[in-house]
Amino acid sequence: MAVKYTKHFLDKMENLFAASEYVLRYEKGNFKSGYCVLKDTKIVIVNKYFPLEGKINALVDIINELNFHPKDFKEKSNQDFLSDLRQPSLKF
């Protein structure tokens, strides 16, 4: 699956976090990688000043870092979307 740099694609990624136990927040800050994952409190913070492409790339990195699994989600659409993101042919 190719990453699409659209608002709709970003919304789908945000829905994954909404369906997970992690809270996604957009905040200002001085993050070296553009995001911060607080694993103990299950909060993900992404730089709110990132452009659309930067937000999507950060969320893809975070999803891979957190090792979300399709079975963790109840909705079939989230399971399918995550499975598509996990495909080795993921292109930026």
N, CA, C and O atoms as a printed pandas DataFrame, in Angstrom:
     atom_number atom_name residue_name chain_id  residue_number  x_coord  y_coord  z_coord
0              1         N          MET        A               1    0.843   -1.172    0.000
1              2        CA          MET        A               1    0.000    0.000    0.000
2              3         C          MET        A               1    0.892    1.239    0.000
3              4         O          MET        A               1    1.843    1.326    0.776
4              5         N          ALA        A               2    0.593    2.153   -0.835
5              6        CA          ALA        A               2    1.324    3.407   -0.879
6              7         C          ALA        A               2    0.693    4.387    0.118
7              8         O          ALA        A               2   -0.529    4.483    0.230
8              9         N          VAL        A               3    1.541    5.094    0.823
9             10        CA          VAL        A               3    1.052    6.109    1.749
10            11         C          VAL        A               3    0.523    7.265    0.926
11            12         O          VAL        A               3    1.193    7.756    0.017
12            13         N          LYS        A               4   -0.679    7.691    1.250
13            14        CA          LYS        A               4   -1.296    8.815    0.553
14            15         C          LYS        A               4   -1.260   10.019    1.478
15            16         O          LYS        A               4   -1.681    9.938    2.632
16            17         N          TYR        A               5   -0.768   11.113    0.979
17            18        CA          TYR        A               5   -0.648   12.316    1.794
18            19         C          TYR        A               5   -1.894   13.178    1.631
19            20         O          TYR        A               5   -1.865   14.260    1.045
20            21         N          THR        A               6   -2.999   12.646    2.179
21            22        CA          THR        A               6   -4.272   13.361    2.120
22            23         C          THR        A               6   -4.854   13.462    3.526
23            24         O          THR        A               6   -4.465   12.717    4.426
24            25         N          LYS        A               7   -5.775   14.376    3.699
25            26        CA          LYS        A               7   -6.444   14.543    4.989
26            27         C          LYS        A               7   -7.234   13.277    5.332
27            28         O          LYS        A               7   -7.293   12.881    6.496
28            29         N          HIS        A               8   -7.836   12.647    4.333
29            30        CA          HIS        A               8   -8.605   11.419    4.557
30            31         C          HIS        A               8   -7.706   10.305    5.107
31            32         O          HIS        A               8   -8.097    9.588    6.028
32            33         N          PHE        A               9   -6.506   10.160    4.543
33            34        CA          PHE        A               9   -5.569    9.139    5.010
34            35         C          PHE        A               9   -5.148    9.434    6.450
35            36         O          PHE        A               9   -5.059    8.522    7.272
36            37         N          LEU        A              10   -4.891   10.707    6.754
37            38        CA          LEU        A              10   -4.542   11.095    8.116
38            39         C          LEU        A              10   -5.683   10.778    9.073
39            40         O          LEU        A              10   -5.450   10.305   10.186
40            41         N          ASP        A              11   -6.912   11.036    8.647
41            42        CA          ASP        A              11   -8.080   10.725    9.479
42            43         C          ASP        A              11   -8.161    9.233    9.791
43            44         O          ASP        A              11   -8.484    8.847   10.914
44            45         N          LYS        A              12   -7.868    8.395    8.795
45            46        CA          LYS        A              12   -7.901    6.949    9.015
46            47         C          LYS        A              12   -6.838    6.524   10.019
47            48         O          LYS        A              12   -7.069    5.641   10.844
48            49         N          MET        A              13   -5.678    7.155    9.943
49            50        CA          MET        A              13   -4.618    6.838   10.901
50            51         C          MET        A              13   -5.007    7.308   12.304
51            52         O          MET        A              13   -4.745    6.615   13.288
52            53         N          GLU        A              14   -5.623    8.471   12.393
53            54        CA          GLU        A              14   -6.075    8.972   13.691
54            55         C          GLU        A              14   -7.149    8.065   14.279
55            56         O          GLU        A              14   -7.223    7.900   15.497
56            57         N          ASN        A              15   -7.978    7.479   13.425
57            58        CA          ASN        A              15   -9.006    6.543   13.889
58            59         C          ASN        A              15   -8.384    5.287   14.499
59            60         O          ASN        A              15   -8.945    4.710   15.430
60            61         N          LEU        A              16   -7.238    4.862   13.986
61            62        CA          LEU        A              16   -6.542    3.720   14.584
62            63         C          LEU        A              16   -6.175    4.031   16.036
63            64         O          LEU        A              16   -6.360    3.198   16.924
64            65         N          PHE        A              17   -5.660    5.225   16.266
65            66        CA          PHE        A              17   -5.291    5.599   17.633
66            67         C          PHE        A              17   -6.528    5.752   18.506
67            68         O          PHE        A              17   -6.498    5.398   19.685
68            69         N          ALA        A              18   -7.612    6.273   17.948
69            70        CA          ALA        A              18   -8.843    6.425   18.721
70            71         C          ALA        A              18   -9.386    5.064   19.146
71            72         O          ALA        A              18   -9.988    4.938   20.213
72            73         N          ALA        A              19   -9.175    4.050   18.316
73            74        CA          ALA        A              19   -9.663    2.709   18.625
74            75         C          ALA        A              19   -8.674    1.926   19.499
75            76         O          ALA        A              19   -9.003    0.849   19.997
76            77         N          SER        A              20   -7.480    2.461   19.680
77            78        CA          SER        A              20   -6.483    1.780   20.507
78            79         C          SER        A              20   -6.528    2.337   21.919
79            80         O          SER        A              20   -7.359    3.183   22.250
80            81         N          GLU        A              21   -5.615    1.843   22.741
81            82        CA          GLU        A              21   -5.548    2.333   24.113
82            83         C          GLU        A              21   -4.646    3.560   24.229
83            84         O          GLU        A              21   -4.485    4.105   25.321
84            85         N          TYR        A              22   -4.058    3.999   23.119
85            86        CA          TYR        A              22   -3.194    5.175   23.118
86            87         C          TYR        A              22   -3.998    6.433   22.792
87            88         O          TYR        A              22   -4.943    6.392   22.004
88            89         N          VAL        A              23   -3.613    7.539   23.403
89            90        CA          VAL        A              23   -4.224    8.839   23.143
90            91         C          VAL        A              23   -3.286    9.603   22.219
91            92         O          VAL        A              23   -2.098    9.741   22.512
92            93         N          LEU        A              24   -3.814   10.096   21.110
93            94        CA          LEU        A              24   -3.027   10.865   20.157
94            95         C          LEU        A              24   -3.312   12.344   20.373
95            96         O          LEU        A              24   -4.464   12.777   20.374
96            97         N          ARG        A              25   -2.237   13.116   20.557
97            98        CA          ARG        A              25   -2.388   14.560   20.743
98            99         C          ARG        A              25   -1.414   15.279   19.818
99           100         O          ARG        A              25   -0.317   14.795   19.539
100          101         N          TYR        A              26   -1.842   16.441   19.353
101          102        CA          TYR        A              26   -0.976   17.320   18.573
102          103         C          TYR        A              26   -0.631   18.502   19.462
103          104         O          TYR        A              26   -1.508   19.265   19.865
104          105         N          GLU        A              27    0.646   18.646   19.761
105          106        CA          GLU        A              27    1.111   19.705   20.665
106          107         C          GLU        A              27    2.360   20.341   20.076
107          108         O          GLU        A              27    3.032   19.760   19.224
108          109         N          LYS        A              28    2.657   21.546   20.548
109          110        CA          LYS        A              28    3.919   22.163   20.143
110          111         C          LYS        A              28    5.008   21.677   21.094
111          112         O          LYS        A              28    4.755   21.362   22.257
112          113         N          GLY        A              29    6.188   21.630   20.578
113          114        CA          GLY        A              29    7.297   21.173   21.410
114          115         C          GLY        A              29    8.554   21.025   20.595
115          116         O          GLY        A              29    8.534   21.166   19.372
116          117         N          ASN        A              30    9.626   20.746   21.254
117          118        CA          ASN        A              30   10.907   20.578   20.604
118          119         C          ASN        A              30   11.246   19.088   20.586
119          120         O          ASN        A              30   12.045   18.613   21.393
120          121         N          PHE        A              31   10.634   18.364   19.665
121          122        CA          PHE        A              31   10.849   16.931   19.550
122          123         C          PHE        A              31   11.917   16.687   18.493
123          124         O          PHE        A              31   11.832   17.233   17.393
124          125         N          LYS        A              32   12.901   15.892   18.804
125          126        CA          LYS        A              32   13.971   15.613   17.842
126          127         C          LYS        A              32   13.430   14.877   16.622
127          128         O          LYS        A              32   13.846   15.153   15.497
128          129         N          SER        A              33   12.515   13.951   16.833
129          130        CA          SER        A              33   11.979   13.176   15.721
130          131         C          SER        A              33   10.623   13.679   15.261
131          132         O          SER        A              33   10.046   13.121   14.328
132          133         N          GLY        A              34   10.108   14.712   15.889
133          134        CA          GLY        A              34    8.806   15.239   15.505
134          135         C          GLY        A              34    7.668   14.638   16.299
135          136         O          GLY        A              34    6.516   15.052   16.168
136          137         N          TYR        A              35    7.998   13.656   17.124
137          138        CA          TYR        A              35    6.956   13.049   17.956
138          139         C          TYR        A              35    7.576   12.507   19.232
139          140         O          TYR        A              35    8.794   12.377   19.355
140          141         N          CYS        A              36    6.704   12.198   20.170
141          142        CA          CYS        A              36    7.128   11.652   21.454
142          143         C          CYS        A              36    6.110   10.597   21.859
143          144         O          CYS        A              36    4.906   10.841   21.791
144          145         N          VAL        A              37    6.578    9.435   22.278
145          146        CA          VAL        A              37    5.693    8.367   22.735
146          147         C          VAL        A              37    5.954    8.143   24.217
147          148         O          VAL        A              37    7.051    7.762   24.624
148          149         N          LEU        A              38    4.929    8.386   25.006
149          150        CA          LEU        A              38    5.011    8.147   26.441
150          151         C          LEU        A              38    4.327    6.812   26.703
151          152         O          LEU        A              38    3.118    6.759   26.925
152          153         N          LYS        A              39    5.101    5.742   26.678
153          154        CA          LYS        A              39    4.534    4.395   26.722
154          155         C          LYS        A              39    3.862    4.072   28.048
155          156         O          LYS        A              39    2.856    3.363   28.073
156          157         N          ASP        A              40    4.405    4.583   29.155
157          158        CA          ASP        A              40    3.813    4.279   30.459
158          159         C          ASP        A              40    2.413    4.869   30.603
159          160         O          ASP        A              40    1.538    4.260   31.219
160          161         N          THR        A              41    2.205    6.048   30.037
161          162        CA          THR        A              41    0.889    6.692   30.138
162          163         C          THR        A              41    0.065    6.519   28.864
163          164         O          THR        A              41   -1.069    6.990   28.779
164          165         N          LYS        A              42    0.649    5.838   27.871
165          166        CA          LYS        A              42   -0.020    5.533   26.603
166          167         C          LYS        A              42   -0.513    6.791   25.901
167          168         O          LYS        A              42   -1.666    6.885   25.479
168          169         N          ILE        A              43    0.393    7.751   25.790
169          170        CA          ILE        A              43    0.105    9.001   25.095
170          171         C          ILE        A              43    1.120    9.154   23.968
171          172         O          ILE        A              43    2.315    8.924   24.153
172          173         N          VAL        A              44    0.622    9.546   22.800
173          174        CA          VAL        A              44    1.467    9.833   21.645
174          175         C          VAL        A              44    1.289   11.308   21.327
175          176         O          VAL        A              44    0.167   11.783   21.149
176          177         N          ILE        A              45    2.407   12.033   21.255
177          178        CA          ILE        A              45    2.353   13.463   20.974
178          179         C          ILE        A              45    3.113   13.716   19.675
179          180         O          ILE        A              45    4.270   13.324   19.530
180          181         N          VAL        A              46    2.442   14.377   18.737
181          182        CA          VAL        A              46    3.032   14.715   17.449
182          183         C          VAL        A              46    3.098   16.237   17.362
183          184         O          VAL        A              46    2.189   16.933   17.814
184          185         N          ASN        A              47    4.168   16.737   16.786
185          186        CA          ASN        A              47    4.335   18.177   16.621
186          187         C          ASN        A              47    3.190   18.735   15.786
187          188         O          ASN        A              47    2.998   18.326   14.642
188          189         N          LYS        A              48    2.435   19.662   16.349
189          190        CA          LYS        A              48    1.261   20.187   15.657
190          191         C          LYS        A              48    1.634   21.105   14.498
191          192         O          LYS        A              48    0.789   21.401   13.653
192          193         N          TYR        A              49    2.870   21.555   14.443
193          194        CA          TYR        A              49    3.298   22.429   13.354
194          195         C          TYR        A              49    3.840   21.661   12.157
195          196         O          TYR        A              49    4.238   22.261   11.158
196          197         N          PHE        A              50    3.857   20.344   12.256
197          198        CA          PHE        A              50    4.256   19.525   11.116
198          199         C          PHE        A              50    3.266   19.730    9.976
199          200         O          PHE        A              50    2.071   19.904   10.215
200          201         N          PRO        A              51    3.752   19.709    8.744
201          202        CA          PRO        A              51    2.818   19.689    7.609
202          203         C          PRO        A              51    2.144   18.320    7.546
203          204         O          PRO        A              51    2.537   17.392    8.253
204          205         N          LEU        A              52    1.154   18.207    6.719
205          206        CA          LEU        A              52    0.380   16.964    6.578
206          207         C          LEU        A              52    1.293   15.761    6.351
207          208         O          LEU        A              52    1.109   14.717    6.977
208          209         N          GLU        A              53    2.273   15.901    5.463
209          210        CA          GLU        A              53    3.176   14.794    5.148
210          211         C          GLU        A              53    3.979   14.376    6.377
211          212         O          GLU        A              53    4.182   13.185    6.614
212          213         N          GLY        A              54    4.428   15.344    7.147
213          214        CA          GLY        A              54    5.203   15.047    8.346
214          215         C          GLY        A              54    4.382   14.322    9.395
215          216         O          GLY        A              54    4.881   13.413   10.058
216          217         N          LYS        A              55    3.123   14.719    9.550
217          218        CA          LYS        A              55    2.242   14.054   10.513
218          219         C          LYS        A              55    2.009   12.602   10.116
219          220         O          LYS        A              55    2.065   11.701   10.953
220          221         N          ILE        A              56    1.748   12.387    8.835
221          222        CA          ILE        A              56    1.493   11.022    8.361
222          223         C          ILE        A              56    2.742   10.159    8.528
223          224         O          ILE        A              56    2.648    9.026    9.002
224          225         N          ASN        A              57    3.900   10.675    8.148
225          226        CA          ASN        A              57    5.142    9.909    8.300
226          227         C          ASN        A              57    5.421    9.592    9.761
227          228         O          ASN        A              57    5.860    8.489   10.084
228          229         N          ALA        A              58    5.171   10.550   10.647
229          230        CA          ALA        A              58    5.385   10.316   12.079
230          231         C          ALA        A              58    4.445    9.229   12.586
231          232         O          ALA        A              58    4.863    8.357   13.348
232          233         N          LEU        A              59    3.181    9.271   12.172
233          234        CA          LEU        A              59    2.216    8.273   12.634
234          235         C          LEU        A              59    2.547    6.886   12.106
235          236         O          LEU        A              59    2.349    5.899   12.813
236          237         N          VAL        A              60    3.044    6.790   10.882
237          238        CA          VAL        A              60    3.471    5.491   10.348
238          239         C          VAL        A              60    4.617    4.944   11.195
239          240         O          VAL        A              60    4.621    3.766   11.554
240          241         N          ASP        A              61    5.585    5.795   11.511
241          242        CA          ASP        A              61    6.709    5.371   12.355
242          243         C          ASP        A              61    6.223    4.912   13.729
243          244         O          ASP        A              61    6.681    3.894   14.250
244          245         N          ILE        A              62    5.306    5.659   14.301
245          246        CA          ILE        A              62    4.802    5.333   15.640
246          247         C          ILE        A              62    4.042    4.011   15.625
247          248         O          ILE        A              62    4.220    3.185   16.520
248          249         N          ILE        A              63    3.202    3.806   14.624
249          250        CA          ILE        A              63    2.435    2.559   14.534
250          251         C          ILE        A              63    3.388    1.368   14.447
251          252         O          ILE        A              63    3.148    0.331   15.065
252          253         N          ASN        A              64    4.460    1.516   13.687
253          254        CA          ASN        A              64    5.448    0.435   13.598
254          255         C          ASN        A              64    6.184    0.251   14.913
255          256         O          ASN        A              64    6.487   -0.879   15.297
256          257         N          GLU        A              65    6.475    1.335   15.607
257          258        CA          GLU        A              65    7.185    1.257   16.885
258          259         C          GLU        A              65    6.325    0.603   17.964
259          260         O          GLU        A              65    6.834   -0.154   18.790
260          261         N          LEU        A              66    5.028    0.891   17.959
261          262        CA          LEU        A              66    4.133    0.361   18.991
262          263         C          LEU        A              66    3.662   -1.052   18.694
263          264         O          LEU        A              66    3.031   -1.684   19.541
264          265         N          ASN        A              67    3.956   -1.552   17.511
265          266        CA          ASN        A              67    3.582   -2.914   17.122
266          267         C          ASN        A              67    2.095   -3.192   17.299
267          268         O          ASN        A              67    1.712   -4.192   17.906
268          269         N          PHE        A              68    1.264   -2.309   16.770
269          270        CA          PHE        A              68   -0.177   -2.579   16.752
270          271         C          PHE        A              68   -0.419   -3.842   15.935
271          272         O          PHE        A              68    0.278   -4.091   14.951
272          273         N          HIS        A              69   -1.395   -4.629   16.337
273          274        CA          HIS        A              69   -1.768   -5.830   15.603
274          275         C          HIS        A              69   -3.227   -5.715   15.188
275          276         O          HIS        A              69   -4.045   -5.196   15.947
276          277         N          PRO        A              70   -3.564   -6.193   13.988
277          278        CA          PRO        A              70   -4.950   -6.100   13.539
278          279         C          PRO        A              70   -5.949   -6.721   14.519
279          280         O          PRO        A              70   -7.081   -6.248   14.625
280          281         N          LYS        A              71   -5.549   -7.764   15.228
281          282        CA          LYS        A              71   -6.454   -8.426   16.171
282          283         C          LYS        A              71   -6.789   -7.539   17.371
283          284         O          LYS        A              71   -7.747   -7.806   18.096
284          285         N          ASP        A              72   -5.993   -6.478   17.579
285          286        CA          ASP        A              72   -6.244   -5.558   18.693
286          287         C          ASP        A              72   -7.462   -4.671   18.454
287          288         O          ASP        A              72   -7.953   -4.029   19.382
288          289         N          PHE        A              73   -7.948   -4.634   17.226
289          290        CA          PHE        A              73   -9.039   -3.728   16.864
290          291         C          PHE        A              73  -10.317   -4.502   16.581
291          292         O          PHE        A              73  -10.295   -5.567   15.965
292          293         N          LYS        A              74  -11.418   -3.952   17.036
293          294        CA          LYS        A              74  -12.716   -4.602   16.858
294          295         C          LYS        A              74  -13.293   -4.358   15.469
295          296         O          LYS        A              74  -13.870   -5.263   14.868
296          297         N          GLU        A              75  -13.140   -3.143   14.961
297          298        CA          GLU        A              75  -13.726   -2.803   13.669
298          299         C          GLU        A              75  -12.909   -3.389   12.527
299          300         O          GLU        A              75  -11.682   -3.284   12.500
300          301         N          LYS        A              76  -13.602   -3.999   11.601
301          302        CA          LYS        A              76  -12.964   -4.636   10.446
302          303         C          LYS        A              76  -12.214   -3.608    9.605
303          304         O          LYS        A              76  -11.149   -3.910    9.067
304          305         N          SER        A              77  -12.760   -2.394    9.485
305          306        CA          SER        A              77  -12.093   -1.373    8.673
306          307         C          SER        A              77  -10.728   -1.013    9.256
307          308         O          SER        A              77   -9.771   -0.815    8.508
308          309         N          ASN        A              78  -10.629   -0.925   10.584
309          310        CA          ASN        A              78   -9.335   -0.649   11.221
310          311         C          ASN        A              78   -8.377   -1.819   11.053
311          312         O          ASN        A              78   -7.182   -1.619   10.838
312          313         N          GLN        A              79   -8.894   -3.038   11.149
313          314        CA          GLN        A              79   -8.057   -4.222   10.963
314          315         C          GLN        A              79   -7.485   -4.256    9.544
315          316         O          GLN        A              79   -6.296   -4.506    9.346
316          317         N          ASP        A              80   -8.351   -3.999    8.564
317          318        CA          ASP        A              80   -7.912   -4.018    7.172
318          319         C          ASP        A              80   -6.900   -2.911    6.888
319          320         O          ASP        A              80   -5.896   -3.132    6.211
320          321         N          PHE        A              81   -7.176   -1.721    7.413
321          322        CA          PHE        A              81   -6.270   -0.593    7.185
322          323         C          PHE        A              81   -4.897   -0.876    7.795
323          324         O          PHE        A              81   -3.874   -0.611    7.164
324          325         N          LEU        A              82   -4.869   -1.404    8.999
325          326        CA          LEU        A              82   -3.596   -1.721    9.646
326          327         C          LEU        A              82   -2.866   -2.826    8.887
327          328         O          LEU        A              82   -1.647   -2.766    8.728
328          329         N          SER        A              83   -3.586   -3.813    8.427
329          330        CA          SER        A              83   -2.958   -4.879    7.637
330          331         C          SER        A              83   -2.343   -4.315    6.359
331          332         O          SER        A              83   -1.253   -4.721    5.955
332          333         N          ASP        A              84   -3.047   -3.378    5.725
333          334        CA          ASP        A              84   -2.509   -2.747    4.517
334          335         C          ASP        A              84   -1.255   -1.935    4.832
335          336         O          ASP        A              84   -0.307   -1.923    4.047
336          337         N          LEU        A              85   -1.250   -1.253    5.987
337          338        CA          LEU        A              85   -0.071   -0.481    6.377
338          339         C          LEU        A              85    1.123   -1.384    6.648
339          340         O          LEU        A              85    2.266   -0.978    6.439
340          341         N          ARG        A              86    0.875   -2.588    7.104
341          342        CA          ARG        A              86    1.938   -3.533    7.451
342          343         C          ARG        A              86    2.546   -4.224    6.234
343          344         O          ARG        A              86    3.554   -4.918    6.364
344          345         N          GLN        A              87    1.956   -4.050    5.068
345          346        CA          GLN        A              87    2.464   -4.718    3.877
346          347         C          GLN        A              87    3.897   -4.270    3.606
347          348         O          GLN        A              87    4.211   -3.088    3.743
348          349         N          PRO        A              88    4.757   -5.190    3.229
349          350        CA          PRO        A              88    6.158   -4.827    2.972
350          351         C          PRO        A              88    6.323   -3.888    1.782
351          352         O          PRO        A              88    7.383   -3.284    1.616
352          353         N          SER        A              89    5.302   -3.759    0.964
353          354        CA          SER        A              89    5.403   -2.883   -0.194
354          355         C          SER        A              89    4.991   -1.444    0.132
355          356         O          SER        A              89    4.710   -0.658   -0.772
356          357         N          LEU        A              90    4.955   -1.101    1.419
357          358        CA          LEU        A              90    4.599    0.255    1.837
358          359         C          LEU        A              90    5.590    1.241    1.257
359          360         O          LEU        A              90    6.795    1.139    1.489
360          361         N          LYS        A              91    5.074    2.200    0.496
361          362        CA          LYS        A              91    5.924    3.161   -0.177
362          363         C          LYS        A              91    5.557    4.567    0.245
363          364         O          LYS        A              91    4.385    4.898    0.424
364          365         N          PHE        A              92    6.584    5.389    0.400
365          366        CA          PHE        A              92    6.382    6.791    0.739
366          367         C          PHE        A              92    6.487    7.631   -0.497
367          368         O          PHE        A              92    6.347    8.852   -0.427
